[in-house]
Every structure is written in C-alpha cells, then in structure tokens.
Amino acid sequence: MKAYISENVQGIYAFDEDGNLIAKREYREKPEVALDKLLSGEITDDLMIFLKELKERGYKEYIFEHPDLSRAVKELGFNADAEFPNLAGEILRERPKEFLGEQWFDRYYSVGLDLTRLRIQEQSGARDKMVIQAIEALDDIDKVINLLVSRLREWYSLHFPELDEILPKHPQYVTFVKNIGHRDNATKENLEKLGFSEGKIEKILRAKEKTMGAWMDERDIRIIQNFAKEIDDLYRLREEIEDYIDRAMDDVAP
C-alpha cells in the first residue's frame, strides 16, 4: 500500500490514497530544528520510527514532497519517491486549522521566524553559505506570503470583491485591508494617506458605491485586519532579510 507523507510545524503526517489520515507523529525536538533537518533531507529519529510503524501496518511505498528526503529514505532500503505537491502536503496546507487548531497562523508564523533565524545562525562557515541560506529563507517567506495573501483575498472579497481586480499587487492589497478595514472607510482622504494614485482612488470609490459584497460588522473586519497585519509583518521581515543579503553580498563580492 502507498502512503503520502508530509510535515507541518507540529509533526509528520501520512495519508492513504483516498486522503484519509493513517498516521501522525509530533516532533520530539523543537519544531524549527526538526523542520530544518527534514527540509535539508536529513532522516530524523522521528521519521525512522514513523516509517517503521507504517511498514508494520502494510504501507511499503512512501511518497514525499522533498526529493532530498526521498533519496535519503531510498538509500536505507525503503521504496520511496518524491512528488510535489503530494496529497499529504495539499491536505495539510488546505486545512491547517483541522490539524493545528484555531491558532494555526500564529504557530506557522512563530516557527517560520525561528526556522529563518536558525538557518542563518547555524551557518558558522563561509559568508557565501550564509548568503545561500538567507536566499532560501527568503524563498520560504515568499511561498508563505503568497499562500496567506491568496487566503486574505478570498476572505476580504466576501466584503469587497471588486477590490481584487483594482489592486492586483499583493502589497497594495494588504495595505488597504490592514489600514482601511471596512469598505465604508475608503474615503479619498484615507486612500491618499496610503499613497494610492488618483486613478486607483477613483476606481475604488466607484466600486465601493456599487459593490456586490456582503456587509460585515466590526468583529468580522477586525479579525481580517489582524490577519492582514500579520502578512504585512512578513513583508517587513522579508525586507530585513533582503537588506541583509545585499549587505552580505558586498562582503562576498565587493
């Protein structure tokens, strides 16, 4: 039988070909440490125990998302292959609350920061290796931002669907939701303060008057704004890392 295996900030999960959860194992070490090893293709004690348990239950073919990890498992004699995205990874990313609870975003954000710091700190060798790790961390952050902005757009579009087309650039959209909140707050004065062009402002004001979006009360809007704020924080972290890379590159190739 075939098992699809992937991980999140809590542990390792396996699903059968029908998408049923067949096994899970929480990390025994810090999540950022465990993830760093797995994403680097290192077989952890948790993963070895996990694979042996699956094998004992009759699952003898394992599909991972990471080629390096798949190769390492195959070298130990297991029947392993890589597929991205695989069924397990898709389920974990599409239904995070089901596996991590209501605070799933906070957990992803916290572990993501710790993982970024770890990947930078653990490189005590040459500066060029530090730069490589920072670039990879930047790529990880971009993937998380894109995932979360897509969710933000779907969520806020229930209230102001027309904005999705007017502000195709993610940072502008996040800035609008974070600072404006309820569409009724989208006045010319408020939009000018955020630096939107006259053309954008005119389109937003027209769309606001004719919107087909649903009404939302203060509680609904507040949680969406908080979500947008967390994404904005990720953008700032991205800028910090990008600045670090620029400065480090000057050291590597002045």
Secondary structure as UniProt FT lines:
FT   STRAND          2..7
FT   STRAND          11..15
FT   TURN            17..18
FT   STRAND          21..26
FT   HELIX           31..39
FT   TURN            40..41
FT   HELIX           45..56
FT   TURN            57..58
FT   STRAND          61..64
FT   HELIX           67..75
FT   TURN            76..77
FT   STRAND          79..82
FT   HELIX           87..94
FT   HELIX           96..100
FT   TURN            102..103
FT   HELIX           104..121
FT   HELIX           127..156
FT   TURN            157..159
FT   TURN            161..162
FT   HELIX           163..166
FT   HELIX           170..180
FT   HELIX           183..185
FT   HELIX           188..193
FT   TURN            194..195
FT   HELIX           198..210
FT   HELIX           218..252
//
